Structure formats: C-alpha cells, structure tokens
Amino acid sequence: MPRRFLLPIPIAPTGSVVCLDKEESRHLARVLRHRPGDTVQVFDGQGGWGRAVVEEAAADAARLRIVEQRQASPPLARLHLAQALLKGDKMDLVIQKSVELGVAAILPCHSRHCAANRPSVQRMRRWRRIAREAAKQCGRLWLPHVAEPEELHAVVNRFDHVVFFWENGEAGEAPSLPAKGDCLLVVGPEGGFSSEEAADLCAQGAIPASLGPFILRAETAAIAAVAVSMFRLRQSVTSCFLHKNPAQ
C-alpha cells in the first residue's frame, strides 16, 4: 500500500509540483527511503487527497508531482472531545486513539480535580504531531485540531449539544447525538468531576451520561466515550439516508 503524506497546502491540480515540509520530507527520504519515480498517497488535511509521484527525494524539501486529485465532502456531523488535562503520557494516548476513532478536534481543558500542569510549548507540539501521525496512519482526510487548553466552562459554552461522562451520570442507553452539526463530549481528569462541576455542566445544558457500572481510568473513559459516541453517531447519520420500502 502506498504511504500517505500530508501536504502543507491544499492539494494542487493534477500536474502541479508541490514541496513537502521538513518533517514529511525527512520521513519520505530518510525513514521510508522513497526514490524519484515512486508513487505515494497525499492528503491536505482539509478533505483533499490523491496520488503523487516523487520528483525529488530531498530530506529537507521533497518534491512531488500530483497525478490524481480528489476532494471529499465534509462530514455531516462532527464530534469534539473536551478532555480535562491528564498527567504523564495519558494525554498522548487519548489524543492518538480519539483521532483514530474519528474526532474532529481535541480540546484540552482545566477542571477542578486536574493534577496536570499547563502543557509546555514542546508538549503542545508533541500532541499535534501525535494527532498528525494518527490521522495519516488511519486514513483520515481531515486533520483534527488540538487546541490550546482553556477553562472547561469556556469550552462548553461554545457548543449547543454537550454530553459529559461521569461516574454518577445516567446509566443505560447513551444520549442521542445530532445527525448534523457539532457535538462536544466532555471527559474528566483522574479525580473525576466534582458534584459542583457536574451541577454547573448541567446548568449549562450538558447531558450527563455513564459508561457503565465500573470506575474507569480517565484515559480509558475518554477512548470508550469516543468509541460509543462515534458508533451512535454513525447509526444516526446512516438513518438519514435509509428509506424503507413503503410496501414492507
């Protein structure tokens, strides 16, 4: 299978020659050892994708000639993950797996029981690199955004449909998700949400939900929340296009 490379600009018309950035160029030339004439897959992180032929395999500025160009339609619905900051490399795992599962953005946030410090510039770069590599690996056409950390209430205020996962949330079937537009999933830190925070979230219109009878680690809860919600969302979106035969 041809390797995928992220273009630094929207995909150009067939026949155009584009240069990869230093990180992608190094990966192409030094890691994968591509040579002129090799065919690779490319995408621009904005729905554009296609095939390209390596013109020059320079480790600092590889050049590709576009031989096929396509543009995908944007998704009808998008899931965003507001994850309370976690300690150590737990955020790395949450970002990687939530990107693989299909979130549109990861929104790190501060909550009352957060034990993690504000991430450094280097850590933010690492998180965005993880998101980029995960998007390339799993075949995504849109590059998910990893935002700068904000206060939880500020993130929640920007969304009309919010579901927060809490050990004391409503058990049973997960809340329905809109088939169109943006939806925010909120997952707490290692210490969970306080009762006061949960009440504040409900006052902001957020819907409490449970992931079952067991107490999950924060990183496990985030991955499970995204997986369950993505499954529910795909069911909802698919139902928009399924029409039963009236004779049945």
PyMOL commands that set and color helices and strands:
alter all, ss='L'
color gray80, all
select helices_A, chain A and resi 22-31+90-101+121-138+152-156+195-203+218-239
alter helices_A, ss='H'
color red, helices_A
select strands_A, chain A and resi 4-6+17-19+39-43+48-56+63-71+77-84+105-110+145-146+150-151+162-165+181-187+207-209
alter strands_A, ss='S'
color yellow, strands_A
deselect
rebuild
show_as cartoon
